[in-house]
Amino acid sequence: MAKFKKTAKKTASAGKGDAQAQAEQLSKSLSESAQQIWLAGVGAFGRAQAEGTKLFEGLVKEGLNLEKTARSFAGKRADVVRDAVENRVDQARERATDTWDRLEKVFEERVQKALVKLGVPGREDLKDLVGRVDTLTAELRRQRGGKATRKPAAKKASAKKAATRKPAAKRATAKKAAAKVPRKGAKKTAS
């Protein structure tokens, strides 16, 4: 057992030396790793500064391209929407026109029915009458040997004059009333 204690002491002292060496070696490797990480960071920072401007400009260009694409898509979409709206407006106008046409037709039919019930001659009746009057006028001219008959307008004018004439008694009264009213520019005579 004493032998065992001696060997354990030797291994323990050798283990302490080994452990210390291992700790130093580990510390050294950690220090070197930290140094490498630090240097890598400094290198990345330097590269980022140098290439950062280029990278930034590249990202801006890519953003502009994406924006153009989006605007183009939106513009095409807006054209489609505008066309759809114009199509709907045209359809609404056509419907409104059709509706007004139908309403006008119904109104005309009802007015025509009311006129027929009242005994008012229609357009066709008036055309027929005008045709008959023209035929009778032509027949009268033929029978009279082409002599022109007295114009209806002349008859109307003479009838109009007769209707506007005042009877003789009323004319005399009007003259007397006019004589009694003094004129503005006339002088009064002493009586």
C-alpha positions as CSV (number, residue, x, y, z in Angstrom):
1,M,0.0,0.0,0.0
2,A,2.8,2.3,0.6
3,K,3.9,1.6,-2.9
4,F,0.6,2.7,-4.2
5,K,0.8,6.0,-2.3
6,K,4.1,6.8,-3.9
7,T,2.9,6.1,-7.4
8,A,-0.3,8.1,-6.7
9,K,1.8,11.1,-5.6
10,K,3.9,10.9,-8.7
11,T,0.9,10.7,-10.9
12,A,-0.8,13.5,-9.0
13,S,2.2,15.7,-9.4
14,A,2.6,14.7,-13.0
15,G,-1.2,15.3,-13.4
16,K,-0.8,18.8,-11.9
17,G,1.9,19.6,-14.3
18,D,0.0,18.2,-17.2
19,A,-3.2,20.0,-16.1
20,Q,-1.3,23.3,-15.8
21,A,0.2,22.7,-19.2
22,Q,-3.1,21.8,-20.6
23,A,-4.7,24.9,-19.0
24,E,-1.9,27.2,-20.5
25,Q,-2.3,25.5,-23.9
26,L,-6.1,26.0,-23.7
27,S,-5.7,29.6,-22.7
28,K,-3.3,30.2,-25.5
29,S,-5.6,28.6,-28.1
30,L,-8.6,30.6,-26.8
31,S,-6.5,33.7,-26.9
32,E,-5.5,32.9,-30.5
33,S,-9.2,32.2,-31.5
34,A,-10.4,35.4,-29.9
35,Q,-7.6,37.2,-31.8
36,Q,-8.7,35.6,-35.1
37,I,-12.3,36.4,-34.5
38,W,-11.4,40.0,-33.7
39,L,-9.3,40.2,-36.9
40,A,-12.1,38.6,-38.9
41,G,-14.5,41.2,-37.6
42,V,-12.1,44.1,-38.3
43,G,-11.6,42.7,-41.9
44,A,-15.4,42.4,-42.4
45,F,-15.9,45.9,-41.2
46,G,-13.2,47.2,-43.6
47,R,-14.7,45.3,-46.4
48,A,-18.2,46.5,-45.5
49,Q,-16.9,50.0,-45.6
50,A,-15.2,49.6,-48.9
51,E,-17.9,47.5,-50.6
52,G,-20.8,49.0,-48.6
53,T,-21.3,51.8,-51.0
54,K,-21.3,49.5,-53.9
55,L,-23.7,47.1,-52.1
56,F,-26.0,50.0,-51.1
57,E,-26.1,51.3,-54.7
58,G,-26.9,47.8,-55.9
59,L,-29.7,47.4,-53.4
60,V,-31.1,50.8,-54.5
61,K,-31.0,49.7,-58.2
62,E,-32.8,46.5,-57.3
63,G,-35.4,48.5,-55.4
64,L,-36.0,50.8,-58.3
65,N,-36.5,47.8,-60.6
66,L,-39.0,46.3,-58.2
67,E,-40.8,49.6,-58.0
68,K,-41.0,49.9,-61.8
69,T,-42.4,46.4,-62.0
70,A,-45.0,47.2,-59.4
71,R,-46.0,50.5,-61.1
72,S,-46.2,48.8,-64.4
73,F,-48.4,46.1,-63.0
74,A,-50.5,48.7,-61.2
75,G,-50.7,50.8,-64.4
76,K,-51.9,47.8,-66.4
77,R,-54.4,47.0,-63.6
78,A,-55.6,50.6,-63.6
79,D,-56.2,50.4,-67.4
80,V,-58.2,47.3,-66.9
81,V,-60.2,48.9,-64.1
82,R,-60.7,52.1,-66.2
83,D,-61.9,50.0,-69.2
84,A,-64.3,48.1,-67.0
85,V,-65.7,51.3,-65.5
86,E,-66.2,52.9,-69.0
87,N,-67.9,49.7,-70.2
88,R,-70.3,49.9,-67.2
89,V,-71.0,53.6,-67.9
90,D,-71.7,52.8,-71.6
91,Q,-74.1,50.0,-70.6
92,A,-75.9,52.3,-68.1
93,R,-76.3,54.9,-70.8
94,E,-77.7,52.4,-73.2
95,R,-80.1,51.1,-70.6
96,A,-81.2,54.7,-69.8
97,T,-81.7,55.4,-73.5
98,D,-83.7,52.3,-74.0
99,T,-85.8,53.0,-70.9
100,W,-86.5,56.6,-72.1
101,D,-87.4,55.3,-75.6
102,R,-89.8,52.8,-74.1
103,L,-91.3,55.4,-71.8
104,E,-91.7,57.8,-74.7
105,K,-93.4,55.2,-76.8
106,V,-95.8,54.3,-74.0
107,F,-96.6,58.0,-73.5
108,E,-97.2,58.5,-77.2
109,E,-99.5,55.5,-77.4
110,R,-101.5,56.6,-74.4
111,V,-101.9,60.2,-75.7
112,Q,-103.0,58.8,-79.1
113,K,-105.6,56.6,-77.4
114,A,-106.9,59.6,-75.4
115,L,-107.1,61.7,-78.6
116,V,-109.0,58.9,-80.4
117,K,-111.4,58.7,-77.5
118,L,-112.0,62.4,-77.7
119,G,-112.5,62.3,-81.4
120,V,-109.5,64.3,-82.4
121,P,-108.2,63.3,-85.8
122,G,-104.8,61.7,-86.0
123,R,-101.9,62.3,-88.2
124,E,-103.1,59.8,-90.8
125,D,-106.6,61.3,-90.8
126,L,-105.2,64.8,-91.5
127,K,-103.0,63.4,-94.3
128,D,-106.0,61.8,-95.9
129,L,-108.0,65.1,-95.6
130,V,-105.2,67.1,-97.1
131,G,-105.1,64.7,-100.0
132,R,-108.8,64.9,-100.5
133,V,-108.7,68.7,-100.4
134,D,-105.9,68.8,-103.0
135,T,-107.9,66.4,-105.2
136,L,-111.1,68.5,-104.9
137,T,-109.1,71.7,-105.7
138,A,-107.6,70.2,-108.8
139,E,-111.1,69.0,-109.9
140,L,-112.5,72.5,-109.4
141,R,-109.7,74.1,-111.4
142,R,-110.3,71.6,-114.2
143,Q,-114.0,72.3,-114.3
144,R,-113.6,76.1,-114.4
145,G,-111.2,75.8,-117.2
146,G,-108.1,76.6,-115.4
147,K,-109.3,80.0,-114.0
148,A,-107.9,80.7,-110.7
149,T,-110.6,80.9,-108.0
150,R,-110.6,83.5,-105.3
151,K,-107.9,82.9,-102.8
152,P,-109.0,81.7,-99.4
153,A,-106.6,84.2,-97.8
154,A,-108.5,87.1,-99.4
155,K,-111.7,85.9,-97.9
156,K,-110.2,85.6,-94.5
157,A,-108.7,89.1,-94.7
158,S,-112.1,90.7,-95.7
159,A,-113.9,88.7,-92.9
160,K,-111.3,89.9,-90.5
161,K,-111.7,93.6,-91.4
162,A,-115.5,93.3,-91.0
163,A,-115.1,91.8,-87.6
164,T,-112.8,94.5,-86.4
165,R,-115.0,97.4,-87.6
166,K,-116.9,99.3,-84.9
167,P,-120.5,100.0,-85.4
168,A,-121.3,103.6,-86.5
169,A,-122.7,104.7,-83.1
170,K,-119.6,103.5,-81.3
171,R,-117.3,105.3,-83.7
172,A,-119.2,108.6,-83.2
173,T,-118.9,108.2,-79.4
174,A,-115.2,107.6,-79.7
175,K,-114.7,110.7,-81.8
176,K,-116.6,112.9,-79.4
177,A,-114.6,111.6,-76.5
178,A,-111.4,112.3,-78.3
179,A,-112.5,115.8,-79.1
180,K,-113.2,116.6,-75.4
181,V,-109.7,115.6,-74.3
182,P,-107.4,118.6,-74.7
183,R,-104.1,118.0,-76.5
184,K,-100.9,118.7,-74.7
185,G,-99.6,121.3,-77.1
186,A,-102.9,123.1,-77.8
187,K,-103.7,126.5,-76.2
188,K,-107.0,127.0,-74.5
189,T,-109.1,129.8,-76.0
190,A,-111.1,132.2,-73.8
191,S,-114.9,131.8,-74.2
